Amino acid sequence: MNHAAAASMPASIFLICLFGLALAAQELDTHYTYDHGGIIRGDRNKREIALVFTGDTFADGGTHIRQVLSQQQIKASFFLTGNFYREPNFKSLIEGLIVDGHYLGAHSDAHLLYCVWENRDSLLVTQEQFIADLAANYQEMEKLGIAKTAARYFLPPYEWYNATISAWAQAWGLQLINYTPGTRSPADYTYPEMQTRYAPSATIFQSILSYETSHAGGLNGFILLSHIGTDPRRTDKFYFSLEKLLQTLREKGYRFKRIDELLERPE
């Protein structure tokens, strides 16, 4: 597409064309797995995992997670909301994660729900609202020395999005990512009052090991997501199982990478 043609095009049509080109590129990309325009898994041929932690309101696991990662000499990735970045009580934790060399990225400013749960294609935000919220997230990050150019991977709030959200993110210079499905690790935020939705830590732990042994390629290229903090009503904190999980997976030959390392384009 030449610049003159792009300039004469309505913005909505140009965005559709842009996303169409991106989808075509994804079809040629055999290294990663995509869903609705977001990368949900790295290279299935490499025994590498990206540990990803999201955060909005709670940070109770932050100190413990940081200590375990330091002891294990592992770099992880943290996707935090503007709410999290501007909370004074979390500042020292964030600064420590930066000093330790972890990846810090965006998770929206106010933890918006982008799409209807029952109908993924039904948006709850306009493009203007989406960009304004995301820009506010990056403004908070910049106050802490995290430049947008160093944090181009974006993980959507609630881990829920559609192709339009992916296109909007890409048009703003970001690549949307999400967790690799198949384990219960994202359910570490649940608590007993949620009844059937509640997942005890033992169940989450076993789901990861069960997937590893029952699927071809195991956890190769996995984006394994959990939370930096959870509701006080959950007393069975999964982050206390992190050290055992890392040791178990290391014994199986897995290496742990930051998200930008996991998704490095092959030469």
Secondary structure, 3 states (H helix, E strand, C coil): CCHHHHHHCCHHHHHHHHHHHHHHHHHHCCCCEEECCEEEECCCCCCEEEEEEEECCCCCCHHHHHHHHHHHCCCCEEEECHHHHCCHHHHHHHHHHHHHCCEEEECCCCCCCCECCCCCCCECCCHHHHHHHHHHHHHHHHHCCCCHHHCCEECCHHHCCCHHHHHHHHHCCCEEECCCCCCCHHHHHCCHHHHHHCCCHHHHHHHHHHHHHHCCCCCCCEEEEEECCCCCCCCCCHHHHHHHHHHHHHHCCCEECCHHHHCCCCC
